[in-house]
Amino acid sequence: MREGGVARLTRHLRGSTTGVAAGMRTPAAGHFNVALARSGPSLRCWTPAACNAPAPLLTALSRGFLRVGHRGASTTTASTTNDSVELADEVAKQGLVVKAAKERAKELGESPNAYARDEIAKLLELKAKLEAIGCADGKKDKKKAESLEGGGGEGKKDAPAQGNTSSLEELKRVRIEKASALREIAEGTQSPTSTAGFMPFAYSFDRSDYCEGLQERYSGLGAGEDDEGGDMVSVCGRVTNKRVFGKLAFVTIQDVTGTIQLQLSKGDLPKRQDADGVEVGSEDCFGSLTFAEMKKLLDLGDIVGGKGTVRKTDKGELSVKCTNFVVLTKALVPLPDKYHGLKDQELRYRRREVDLLASGHEGMARRALLARARVMRTMRDHLHHCGFVEVETPVLHKQAGGADARPFTTHHNALDKGLTLRIATELHLKRLVVGGLERVYEIGKVFRNEGISTRHNPEFTSIEVYQAYADYGDMMKLTEDLIRESARQVLALILREEPSSDGVAAALQGLEYQGNTLNLKEPFRRITMTQSVLDKTGVDPFQVWTEGRGAEPVLEALRRQARVPVSEQDAVEIQAACASGPGHALGCLFELYVEEDLIQPTFVTDLPLALSPLAKPHRTEPEKYAERFELFVCGRELANAFSELTDPIDQRKRFERQVQSHVEKRKALKEMDSSDLEDLDYEIEIDEEFVSSLEYGMPPTAGMGLGVDRLIMMLVDAPSIRDVIGFPLLK
């Protein structure tokens, strides 16, 4: 074999500096074999002449990362049958690789044959080898070879065939080999302490600019123009597109801000020679790949870094003309479909990182995460300017308190004590107000062991705010301001405009959510709960409910008014609620018939006192109502607030009534043999430490709790709460 053929390419890939690759025999010696660098089948050249056909064989070498080694002439005849089986397996495997590459090309909008030309060349070479040893049809001859070996079709059923390897597994195996090749190159040209990274899994990279920043800075460049200053820039990101045109290639990378194109040419990148070391195209090589290595070893999804000057192509695409190019992280599996995203909804939630890669910068997952960060910062900034202090309270509680919900339970081994995860942060925050912190808030996780739906997740984020010397009217204003300012900031983020711009103001007035147009610019509507139920059903439970008659008077009034249909399930729920009194009946009718119709932001005020064990009695009707409101948007509760109860004696009585009401409701459901009984299968206890703290005296205080996840759902038009939680709980 002439020097500069297979041997030179092999030494080029493996960094060999010897005249002939180890173990290779010269043409005069007769036969040699070309084996895949990974374990598995081999391709064999049976004559010296066959090895002098450079184009297809070198293509197979470059794409398959082949090594050259010795095989004795005595194996030529004896192993013909085994060779046909092995080569047929390789043809089948490579066919899957070609198919996957063509499918990927269609997704990227490129020519399948052009995109997969290297894979096709390798497939043709393998088929040519089959023909060279008398196997014109790979599949047919594989079966024939199996029969000659005595295996037969039935006898081979349980043994996995090599040709059954999936295309994804094959691609992963090829990429692992590329990573190994990159590592060999790095060991000879890079230092692990270099800021340029150490291929194929770098320690760091010295980035000078982000993609979006470069796009803005050089927006004035005309098509075909270079940066006059010739400033060197270094960028890094994930490869989303790769196009090769002979000695020129364009690679599109994406970072957290956007995308930019890298222009790579054979003349600009370093050149390594066999025996003369490295000939670099610039003074600062930092272990760059050569152009040939880039073509062979770079795949979509790889994270790369490039350094060079800025120019615009003749078509007006801003590009970094790289003199140095390195692979910072080798992706071992291909990127998901960037145009259609993940079809499997559960997979999107379970593998959020894949969802982010598939949906890109404009996808729901990314938009929701960035909106969450903006909302958190906006709330903190607003409350800071209002004089509030952010605090943290325990997640593990002795007993669940601050809400009526089924808790998660756990056990503390060292203390040998049963504990619950908090269902609210309320009671500890109010104890801090007793201690003299007049304005406090906490943003944190809350856990409720209840049903899962598009609006409910067992683990969710809430913000609770408490202000001394204020009432629920003050909380209405604060709640409205927090929501409006959060919406303004998120819309500015989405529209890429200033929060004070006319575009953001218009979007605030016409926010689209699941087919509804919401107006967050105007003051929110206010209506009492009793009035909302009366308007919808024509019934006021406080007027018709009678002691000892249960739900009968309320159901009769509903049927007489005939404004809403009363289903059998509705009747069961109303009957259970009426067992606890007219206040619970009012709350039940509101949930069944009113709540879902509240589309525009609406403060529902003056809730029943029986449903508000922590709120002050209403100033004008203290026997019926509490000074409390709930904010509803698109039929969903978004916030809850009230003038806090500060009377420790009344507080204890309320807690006792709440416990008694819970017991009565469970009893009623049990008598009806209702499946809803499971939802109330938990105990309610009085928090003695909280009641004791009130005895020291708590100033007049108002408090508010808001569901952060639901707010983000509304701002980014997400249909499910799982869309806005990074990693929601799944089965």
URHUCOR-V65223 format. One record per residue. RES is the residue in one small letter. PSI is psi in radians with two decimals (NA if undefined). D_LAST is the distance of its C-alpha to the last C-alpha in Angstrom with 1 decimal. Layout:
RES:PSI:D_LAST / RES:PSI:D_LAST
//
This chain:
m:2.40:61.2 / r:2.48:62.4 / e:2.41:61.0 / g:-0.13:58.8 / g:-2.15:57.0 / v:-0.70:54.0 / a:-0.75:55.1 / r:-0.74:55.2 / l:-0.67:51.8 / t:-0.79:50.4 / r:-0.58:52.1 / h:-0.73:50.9 / l:-0.62:47.2 / r:-0.02:47.6 / g:0.37:50.1 / s:2.50:52.9 / t:0.14:56.4 / t:2.86:58.3 / g:-0.70:60.4 / v:2.45:58.5 / a:2.57:54.9 / a:2.31:54.6 / g:-0.06:55.3 / m:2.50:56.5 / r:2.57:59.6 / t:2.84:62.1 / p:-0.62:63.0 / a:-0.47:66.1 / a:-0.21:64.2 / g:-2.09:62.6 / h:2.65:59.0 / f:2.91:55.9 / n:2.66:52.2 / v:1.95:49.6 / a:2.57:46.3 / l:2.47:42.8 / a:-0.35:42.1 / r:2.93:38.8 / s:2.56:38.9 / g:-2.80:39.4 / p:2.88:42.1 / s:2.65:45.3 / l:2.38:47.5 / r:2.31:51.1 / c:2.08:54.3 / w:-0.18:57.0 / t:2.63:60.0 / p:-0.60:61.0 / a:-0.63:61.5 / a:-0.47:57.9 / c:-0.08:56.9 / n:0.15:59.2 / a:1.60:57.2 / p:-0.74:55.5 / a:-1.04:53.4 / p:-0.68:50.9 / l:-0.73:50.8 / l:-0.57:50.5 / t:-0.77:47.6 / a:-0.69:45.9 / l:-0.82:46.7 / s:-0.63:45.4 / r:-0.53:42.1 / g:-0.07:41.4 / f:1.10:42.7 / l:2.67:45.2 / r:2.72:47.4 / v:2.28:50.9 / g:2.97:52.0 / h:2.47:54.7 / r:2.21:54.6 / g:2.63:57.8 / a:-0.40:59.8 / s:-0.30:59.7 / t:-0.11:56.1 / t:-0.91:57.0 / t:-0.71:57.9 / a:-0.51:56.0 / s:0.28:52.6 / t:-0.75:52.9 / t:-0.80:50.6 / n:-0.67:47.9 / d:-0.74:48.3 / s:-0.67:47.7 / v:-0.82:44.5 / e:-0.75:43.2 / l:-0.63:44.4 / a:-0.68:42.8 / d:-0.77:39.5 / e:-0.67:40.0 / v:-0.77:41.0 / a:-0.76:37.8 / k:-0.82:35.6 / q:-0.54:37.6 / g:-0.68:37.4 / l:-0.67:33.6 / v:-0.77:34.1 / v:-0.76:36.6 / k:-0.78:34.4 / a:-0.70:31.5 / a:-0.70:34.2 / k:-0.69:35.6 / e:-0.70:32.3 / r:-0.65:31.7 / a:-0.69:35.3 / k:-0.68:34.6 / e:-0.61:31.7 / l:-0.07:34.0 / g:0.41:36.9 / e:2.91:39.1 / s:2.15:41.3 / p:-0.76:39.4 / n:-0.65:42.5 / a:-0.71:43.4 / y:-0.65:40.0 / a:0.43:39.7 / r:-0.67:43.3 / d:-0.72:42.9 / e:-0.68:40.3 / i:-0.71:42.6 / a:-0.71:45.6 / k:-0.71:43.9 / l:-0.76:43.0 / l:-0.68:46.7 / e:-0.74:48.0 / l:-0.72:45.9 / k:-0.65:47.2 / a:-0.67:50.7 / k:-0.67:50.5 / l:-0.77:49.5 / e:-0.60:52.6 / a:-0.46:54.7 / i:0.40:54.2 / g:0.35:54.6 / c:1.55:51.0 / a:-0.55:51.1 / d:1.91:47.9 / g:-0.83:45.1 / k:-0.76:42.9 / k:-0.76:46.0 / d:-0.48:47.5 / k:-0.76:44.3 / k:-0.71:44.3 / k:-0.72:48.0 / a:-0.70:47.7 / e:-0.65:45.0 / s:-0.70:47.5 / l:-0.55:50.3 / e:-0.12:48.3 / g:0.14:48.0 / g:-0.81:44.3 / g:2.79:44.2 / g:-0.75:41.3 / e:-0.65:40.1 / g:-0.32:40.5 / k:0.06:38.3 / k:-0.78:35.2 / d:-0.29:33.2 / a:2.17:34.3 / p:2.23:32.2 / a:2.51:34.5 / q:-0.54:34.9 / g:-0.11:35.0 / n:0.03:31.4 / t:2.29:29.9 / s:2.75:27.7 / s:-0.62:29.1 / l:-0.74:26.3 / e:-0.66:27.1 / e:-0.79:30.8 / l:-0.69:30.5 / k:-0.71:28.6 / r:-0.72:31.4 / v:-0.71:34.0 / r:-0.59:32.6 / i:-0.67:32.5 / e:-0.67:36.2 / k:-0.68:36.9 / a:-0.69:35.5 / s:-0.71:37.8 / a:-0.71:40.7 / l:-0.68:40.0 / r:-0.69:39.9 / e:-0.69:43.3 / i:-0.76:44.7 / a:-0.67:43.5 / e:-0.46:45.1 / g:-0.22:48.4 / t:-0.23:48.3 / q:2.83:46.0 / s:2.37:45.7 / p:-0.40:42.4 / t:-0.05:43.9 / s:2.49:44.6 / t:-0.09:43.1 / a:-0.15:42.7 / g:2.91:39.8 / f:1.85:39.8 / m:2.61:38.5 / p:0.11:35.9 / f:1.62:33.9 / a:2.80:36.0 / y:-0.63:36.4 / s:3.08:37.4 / f:2.37:39.2 / d:1.56:42.0 / r:2.35:41.0 / s:-0.47:43.8 / d:2.71:42.2 / y:2.78:39.0 / c:-0.85:39.0 / e:-0.66:39.3 / g:-0.72:42.1 / l:-0.70:44.1 / q:-0.70:43.7 / e:-0.75:45.1 / r:-0.64:47.9 / y:0.45:49.2 / s:-0.37:48.7 / g:-0.16:52.5 / l:2.42:53.1 / g:2.88:54.5 / a:2.29:53.5 / g:0.01:54.9 / e:2.59:55.7 / d:2.72:55.1 / d:2.10:54.6 / e:-0.63:58.2 / g:-0.40:57.5 / g:0.49:55.7 / d:2.40:53.3 / m:2.33:50.8 / v:2.68:47.1 / s:2.24:44.0 / v:2.81:40.6 / c:2.74:37.3 / g:-3.05:34.0 / r:2.39:31.8 / v:2.13:33.7 / t:-0.23:32.7 / n:2.55:35.8 / k:2.19:38.6 / r:2.26:41.9 / v:2.26:44.8 / f:1.49:48.4 / g:-1.97:50.6 / k:0.18:51.5 / l:2.45:49.4 / a:2.61:45.6 / f:2.21:43.5 / v:2.13:40.1 / t:2.24:37.9 / i:2.72:35.7 / q:2.25:33.3 / d:-2.90:32.8 / v:-0.33:31.2 / t:-0.48:34.1 / g:-2.66:34.7 / t:2.78:36.4 / i:2.76:39.7 / q:2.39:41.5 / l:2.28:43.0 / q:2.09:46.3 / l:2.21:46.9 / s:2.69:50.2 / k:-0.59:51.9 / g:-0.44:54.8 / d:-0.55:52.9 / l:2.76:50.6 / p:2.77:52.0 / k:2.22:53.6 / r:2.38:53.6 / q:2.95:56.4 / d:-0.97:56.9 / a:-0.17:59.5 / d:0.28:60.3 / g:-2.48:57.1 / v:2.26:55.4 / e:1.92:57.1 / v:2.65:55.1 / g:-0.16:55.3 / s:2.98:55.3 / e:-0.52:56.3 / d:1.62:52.7 / c:-0.66:50.8 / f:0.71:48.1 / g:0.61:47.0 / s:2.69:46.3 / l:2.63:45.4 / t:2.96:48.1 / f:-0.74:47.8 / a:-0.71:47.6 / e:-0.68:44.8 / m:-0.79:42.9 / k:-0.69:43.1 / k:-0.58:42.0 / l:-0.19:39.3 / l:2.35:37.6 / d:2.80:34.5 / l:2.40:32.3 / g:-0.35:29.7 / d:2.59:32.0 / i:2.16:32.7 / v:2.90:36.5 / g:2.48:39.4 / g:2.59:42.7 / k:2.35:46.0 / g:-2.84:48.9 / t:2.90:50.7 / v:2.44:49.7 / r:2.91:51.0 / k:2.38:50.4 / t:3.00:50.5 / d:-0.41:52.9 / k:0.08:50.1 / g:0.28:49.4 / e:2.10:46.2 / l:2.30:46.2 / s:2.66:45.9 / v:2.02:46.2 / k:1.72:48.9 / c:2.37:47.6 / t:-0.19:50.0 / n:2.44:47.2 / f:2.20:43.7 / v:2.67:41.1 / v:2.07:37.6 / l:-0.62:35.6 / t:2.22:32.3 / k:2.12:31.9 / a:2.17:28.8 / l:-0.21:27.9 / v:2.65:25.8 / p:2.76:26.9 / l:2.63:25.7 / p:2.97:23.4 / d:1.98:25.2 / k:-0.29:26.8 / y:-0.62:28.1 / h:-0.17:25.2 / g:-2.98:22.2 / l:2.28:18.8 / k:-0.57:18.4 / d:1.93:14.8 / q:-0.73:13.3 / e:-0.63:9.7 / l:-0.60:11.7 / r:-0.73:13.7 / y:-0.68:11.2 / r:-0.63:9.7 / r:1.23:13.4 / r:-0.58:15.3 / e:-0.62:18.4 / v:-0.67:18.7 / d:-0.75:18.3 / l:-0.72:21.1 / l:-0.67:23.2 / a:-0.70:22.8 / s:-0.37:23.5 / g:-2.85:26.3 / h:-0.49:28.3 / e:0.08:28.1 / g:2.83:24.4 / m:-0.72:22.2 / a:-0.84:20.1 / r:-0.75:23.3 / r:-0.69:25.0 / a:-0.72:22.4 / l:-0.73:22.5 / l:-0.65:26.3 / a:-0.69:26.5 / r:-0.82:24.6 / a:-0.71:27.0 / r:-0.69:29.9 / v:-0.79:28.9 / m:-0.81:28.6 / r:-0.70:31.9 / t:-0.79:33.6 / m:-0.77:32.7 / r:-0.77:33.8 / d:-0.78:37.0 / h:-0.80:37.8 / l:-0.59:37.3 / h:-0.75:39.3 / h:-0.39:42.1 / c:0.08:42.0 / g:0.29:42.5 / f:2.67:39.1 / v:2.25:37.8 / e:2.32:34.2 / v:3.00:33.1 / e:2.45:30.2 / t:2.89:29.3 / p:2.58:27.3 / v:-0.57:23.5 / l:2.15:24.0 / h:2.69:25.9 / k:-0.70:27.9 / q:2.66:26.8 / a:2.39:24.9 / g:2.87:27.4 / g:-0.13:28.2 / a:2.97:26.1 / d:1.64:25.0 / a:2.71:21.3 / r:2.17:19.1 / p:2.84:18.7 / f:2.45:16.5 / t:2.63:18.8 / t:-3.11:19.7 / h:2.30:22.8 / h:1.98:25.5 / n:-0.79:27.0 / a:-0.68:30.3 / l:-0.17:31.0 / d:0.95:29.6 / k:2.38:28.3 / g:2.41:25.3 / l:2.90:24.0 / t:2.69:21.6 / l:2.52:19.9 / r:2.47:22.0 / i:-0.12:21.4 / a:2.79:24.4 / t:0.07:27.0 / e:-0.94:29.9 / l:-0.70:31.8 / h:-0.63:32.3 / l:-0.70:33.4 / k:-0.53:36.0 / r:-0.54:37.2 / l:-0.60:37.9 / v:-0.71:39.9 / v:-0.66:41.9 / g:-0.05:42.6 / g:-0.08:44.2 / l:1.78:41.6 / e:-0.46:42.4 / r:1.91:39.9 / v:2.73:36.4 / y:2.81:32.9 / e:2.33:29.6 / i:2.07:26.7 / g:3.05:23.6 / k:2.47:20.0 / v:2.55:19.5 / f:2.22:16.7 / r:2.19:16.2 / n:1.18:14.0 / e:-2.94:14.1 / g:2.79:12.6 / i:2.30:10.7 / s:-3.04:13.0 / t:-0.29:15.0 / r:-0.14:17.0 / h:2.33:14.8 / n:2.42:12.4 / p:-0.50:12.2 / e:2.09:13.9 / f:2.93:16.8 / t:2.32:20.3 / s:2.79:23.4 / i:2.27:27.1 / e:2.33:29.5 / v:2.37:33.3 / y:2.28:36.2 / q:2.12:39.8 / a:2.64:42.8 / y:0.63:45.7 / a:2.86:43.7 / d:-3.02:42.3 / y:-0.32:39.7 / g:-0.73:42.0 / d:-0.63:41.9 / m:-0.54:38.1 / m:-0.79:38.1 / k:-0.78:40.1 / l:-0.73:38.0 / t:-0.79:34.7 / e:-0.72:36.3 / d:-0.74:37.7 / l:-0.77:34.4 / i:-0.78:32.6 / r:-0.73:35.6 / e:-0.66:36.1 / s:-0.76:32.5 / a:-0.72:32.6 / r:-0.76:35.9 / q:-0.71:34.7 / v:-0.73:31.5 / l:-0.64:33.7 / a:-0.67:36.2 / l:-0.78:33.6 / i:-0.74:32.5 / l:-0.16:36.1 / r:0.79:37.5 / e:2.95:40.2 / e:2.53:41.6 / p:-0.45:40.1 / s:0.07:43.6 / s:2.80:44.1 / d:-0.60:44.9 / g:-0.72:41.9 / v:-0.69:39.5 / a:-0.71:41.4 / a:-0.71:41.2 / a:-0.59:37.5 / l:-0.57:37.1 / q:-0.32:39.0 / g:0.94:37.1 / l:2.16:33.5 / e:2.24:31.4 / y:1.93:28.0 / q:0.82:26.4 / g:-0.08:29.9 / n:2.50:31.4 / t:2.02:34.1 / l:2.49:34.0 / n:1.81:37.0 / l:0.01:36.3 / k:-0.67:39.9 / e:2.76:41.6 / p:2.48:41.4 / f:2.53:38.5 / r:2.63:39.4 / r:2.36:39.9 / i:2.53:40.0 / t:2.72:39.8 / m:-0.72:37.1 / t:-0.75:39.8 / q:-0.67:41.4 / s:-0.69:38.3 / v:-0.69:37.6 / l:-0.74:41.3 / d:-0.62:41.5 / k:-0.72:38.5 / t:-0.36:39.2 / g:0.18:42.8 / v:2.35:41.8 / d:1.87:42.1 / p:-0.53:40.5 / f:-0.38:42.9 / q:-0.51:45.8 / v:-0.36:44.8 / w:2.42:42.8 / t:2.33:45.0 / e:2.28:44.6 / g:-0.19:44.1 / r:0.01:43.3 / g:-2.35:39.6 / a:-0.09:38.1 / e:-0.85:41.0 / p:-0.66:43.1 / v:-0.76:40.2 / l:-0.68:39.1 / e:-0.74:42.7 / a:-0.70:43.2 / l:-0.74:40.2 / r:-0.58:41.6 / r:-0.74:45.0 / q:-0.63:44.1 / a:0.57:42.0 / r:-0.43:40.5 / v:2.54:36.9 / p:2.40:35.4 / v:1.81:34.2 / s:2.99:31.7 / e:-0.72:31.2 / q:-0.66:27.8 / d:-0.76:29.7 / a:-0.66:32.4 / v:-0.79:30.0 / e:-0.70:28.6 / i:-0.70:32.2 / q:-0.73:33.5 / a:-0.68:31.0 / a:-0.73:31.9 / c:-0.39:35.6 / a:-0.37:35.5 / s:-0.09:35.2 / g:3.03:37.9 / p:-0.53:38.8 / g:-0.78:36.9 / h:-0.61:33.6 / a:-0.72:34.8 / l:-0.79:35.5 / g:-0.65:32.1 / c:-0.79:30.6 / l:-0.64:32.9 / f:-0.82:32.1 / e:-0.63:28.3 / l:-0.65:29.0 / y:-0.27:31.8 / v:-0.77:32.4 / e:-0.82:29.4 / e:-0.29:28.2 / d:-0.06:31.7 / l:1.54:32.1 / i:-0.99:31.7 / q:2.65:34.1 / p:2.15:33.7 / t:2.20:34.9 / f:1.97:35.6 / v:2.01:35.4 / t:2.95:37.7 / d:1.13:39.1 / l:2.80:36.2 / p:2.46:37.1 / l:-0.58:38.0 / a:-0.41:36.0 / l:0.08:32.8 / s:1.23:33.9 / p:-0.18:34.6 / l:0.11:35.0 / a:2.68:37.2 / k:2.56:41.0 / p:2.61:42.7 / h:2.54:43.9 / r:-0.53:47.5 / t:-0.51:49.0 / e:1.21:46.9 / p:-0.35:45.6 / e:-0.44:45.1 / k:-0.81:42.6 / y:2.87:40.8 / a:2.75:39.5 / e:1.49:40.1 / r:2.60:36.5 / f:2.74:34.9 / e:2.40:31.6 / l:2.23:31.3 / f:2.42:29.7 / v:2.25:29.2 / c:0.68:28.0 / g:0.28:27.2 / r:2.41:24.9 / e:2.25:25.9 / l:-0.58:26.4 / a:2.78:28.5 / n:2.29:30.0 / a:2.79:33.3 / f:2.89:36.3 / s:2.10:39.5 / e:2.45:38.5 / l:2.19:40.0 / t:-0.06:42.4 / d:1.93:44.2 / p:-0.56:42.9 / i:-0.81:44.5 / d:-0.65:43.0 / q:-0.74:39.6 / r:-0.76:39.7 / k:-0.71:40.6 / r:-0.80:37.8 / f:-0.74:35.3 / e:-0.71:36.9 / r:-0.64:36.8 / q:-0.74:33.1 / v:-0.78:32.4 / q:-0.72:34.7 / s:-0.68:33.1 / h:-0.73:29.6 / v:-0.76:31.1 / e:-0.68:33.0 / k:-0.72:30.1 / r:-0.70:28.1 / k:-0.74:31.3 / a:-0.74:31.7 / l:-0.61:28.2 / k:-0.70:28.8 / e:-0.57:32.1 / m:-0.05:30.7 / d:0.79:27.9 / s:2.51:25.4 / s:-0.29:21.7 / d:-0.19:21.7 / l:-0.58:22.9 / e:-0.57:19.5 / d:-0.37:19.0 / l:0.31:22.2 / d:1.13:21.6 / y:2.81:22.6 / e:2.58:26.0 / i:2.27:27.9 / e:2.70:30.4 / i:2.29:33.3 / d:1.66:33.2 / e:-0.61:36.7 / e:-0.65:36.8 / f:-0.80:36.2 / v:-0.73:38.8 / s:-0.65:41.2 / s:-0.61:40.8 / l:-0.44:41.9 / e:-0.36:45.1 / y:-0.25:46.2 / g:2.02:46.1 / m:2.30:43.7 / p:2.82:45.4 / p:2.23:44.7 / t:2.53:41.2 / a:2.51:38.8 / g:2.69:35.1 / m:2.45:32.4 / g:2.39:28.6 / l:2.37:27.0 / g:1.88:23.4 / v:-0.70:23.5 / d:-0.76:20.3 / r:-0.61:21.7 / l:-0.76:25.1 / i:-0.68:23.8 / m:-0.81:22.1 / m:-0.68:25.5 / l:-0.46:27.4 / v:0.15:25.6 / d:0.83:25.0 / a:2.27:21.2 / p:-0.41:19.8 / s:2.57:16.4 / i:-0.44:15.8 / r:-0.42:13.1 / d:-0.38:16.1 / v:0.02:17.9 / i:2.28:15.5 / g:-0.93:15.8 / f:1.44:12.3 / p:2.71:10.1 / l:2.27:7.0 / l:2.94:3.8 / k:NA:0.0
//
